[in-house]
Amino acid sequence: MRILRSIFTMAILACGMTMSAQNTDATKSASESDYDSYKFVQVQGGVGTTFTNANPLKLISPTASIGGGAYFNTIGIRLHVNAWESKGGFSSIADTYKFNYVNTNADLLVNLSKLFCPQGNHLFNLHLVGGIGLNYAWNNSDLNAILQEQSPLDKTVNVWGEGRTHTDLLGHNFRVGFLADFDISKHWSLGLEADMNSLSDRFNSKYSNSDDWMLTAQLSVTYKFGHKKAKSTPVVATAPVVKEEPVQEEEPAPVVEEKSEPVVAPEPTPAVREEPVKVEPLNETLYYAIRDSEIKSSAVILKVAEWCKKNAGKKVVVSGYADKNTGTAEINMRYAQERVDKVVAALKAQGVSASQIEAKAYGDTVQPFADNDKNRCVIIVGK
């Protein structure tokens, strides 16, 4: 229960850090597109130590790793290779001894930040790591050299094999740990991973009737690629219904009776009233991701510009919004204004006169859609 409670607490803290980061201007360079999956490669370097009856601080050794895999929303998989050097010690021997090892693991990753805070992508992500694999250790000559100097009565032995000549060992490896990862861009992140590895009982060259444990702590650099966005059906704003006026038929000219005298001139034919030219309706909506103000659909800008050219006496109203559930009122007003300004600039670049444009930013004070995510938008209406 303590372990589960600790995991839950760390996830909540990660969620809080994520929400706080989204509400600051420093987040502008972070991941700005919503996506569900991606692939990644990773390199790591740090230190490790084993737990035996010797002081673990004296057994600290260098370690390095390389890995790669893929993430599918909150769940990821990774092939991971960790290797370099480890140390061991005996209570009856003052010296420590070195040997080499390599761990190969298939890991399952769970993004706790996205699990507990599923909306959008986060700058800070806390991952739970669990894996299973094989461990291979070799080059135990350092211990053998120490044992050769011991008294014949000393019962200390190298249990990797028969006698003191065995120089390698193959065994299992189970691991559990955490990876704290911080996105510095959409493709790159920096992190710190700490794993506890359960190895063969003989890994540290002696029997203890239980698995040996090795702790590794490593800094990581991760490159992410092949992002795929979440599939969603955009809500299309409904164009206003234009009521068509019935076409009036031309009144027939009155019939004038002919009289011999006096001659009556025929009444003039009444003028036919001209119908006003109907204006094609215009109602377009541009949608945005969190912290985004870039125009994603140039086709909408071209359509609005064409409408303005055909209706020189009409105006377009450009209204900018932000969703209420993200950020603060001040930040949301700033993003809404940026979205409006960029749409107005794009229309002017297409030749639309400034006199035909009315622009207004509402921030999160007005929510035109029931779906919160759709309120990150700019609505363009012709009138």
LINQUI-V234883 format. One record per backbone hydrogen bond with DSSP energy under -0.5 kcal/mol. NH is the residue of the N-H (numbers start at 1). CO is the residue of the C=O. If there is no record, write none. Layout:
# LINQUI-V234883
nh: {NH/NH}
co: {CO/CO}
This chain:
# LINQUI-V234883
nh: {5/6/7/8/9/10/11/12/13/14/15/16/17/18/19/20/21/22/23/23/24/27/28/29/30/36/37/38/39/40/41/42/43/44/45/46/47/48/49/51/52/52/58/59/60/61/63/64/65/66/67/68/69/70/71/72/73/74/75/76/77/78/79/80/80/81/82/83/84/85/86/88/90/90/93/97/99/100/101/102/103/104/105/105/106/107/107/108/109/110/111/112/112/113/115/116/117/125/127/127/128/129/130/131/132/133/134/135/136/137/138/139/143/144/145/146/147/148/149/149/150/154/159/159/161/165/169/171/173/174/175/176/177/178/179/180/181/181/182/183/184/185/189/190/191/192/193/194/195/196/197/197/198/199/199/200/203/205/212/213/214/215/216/217/218/219/220/221/222/223/224/224/225/228/234/236/243/244/257/264/265/284/286/288/292/298/300/301/302/303/304/305/306/307/308/309/310/311/314/316/317/318/318/319/319/320/321/322/326/332/333/334/335/336/337/338/339/340/341/342/343/344/345/346/347/348/349/350/350/351/352/356/357/358/360/362/363/365/368/372/374/375/375/376/377/378/379/380/381/381/382/383}
co: {1/2/3/4/5/6/7/8/9/10/11/12/13/14/15/16/17/18/19/20/21/24/25/26/27/228/228/71/225/69/223/67/221/65/219/63/217/61/215/213/50/54/55/56/57/48/46/83/44/81/42/79/40/77/38/75/36/72/72/109/70/107/68/78/105/66/103/64/101/62/99/97/93/95/90/88/86/138/84/136/82/134/80/103/132/78/105/130/76/128/74/110/126/126/111/112/113/181/125/179/110/177/108/175/106/173/104/171/102/169/100/167/140/140/141/142/143/144/145/146/147/151/157/205/158/162/137/135/133/198/131/196/129/194/127/192/125/179/190/123/188/188/222/182/220/180/218/178/216/176/195/214/174/197/212/172/200/202/199/51/197/49/195/47/193/45/191/43/189/41/187/222/39/37/232/234/241/242/255/262/263/380/378/376/289/296/297/297/298/299/300/301/302/303/304/305/306/307/311/356/381/316/358/317/379/360/377/363/323/328/329/330/331/332/333/334/335/336/337/338/339/340/341/342/343/344/345/346/347/348/347/353/354/316/318/320/320/362/366/370/371/371/372/373/375/286/319/284/317/379/282/315}
